[in-house]
């Protein structure tokens, strides 16, 4: 499911420009599976399943698979369209060091939304 994120983010010059100061790893949780997403100067350099509990990122964003599938639809339902909207409804959980997330919120929202299905 996440295999297209690297390709889509790295092909988006405006997104890379917006994230040019971002170099970190974060965890994206889908059900009980965690993925470590590594970003270097706005480019996604690696996406790997979390193998050990000591492999962590600056922060974690977790949601059920069904929630992510709705989020990644071309036109998601209300409350599923944005990671920040998913929080008060209990659809997602964010924890860890929130400072880099908040400082670059639009960048991270766009990175995650890059998996949104494209209408043809």
Secondary structure, DSSP 8 states (H G I E B T S, - for coil): --HHHHHHHHT-HHHHHHTTT--EEEEEEETTEEEEEEEETTEEEEEEE--STT---SEEEEE-HHHHHHHTSTT--TTTSSHHHHHHTTSEEEEE-HHHHHHTHHHHHHHHHTTS----
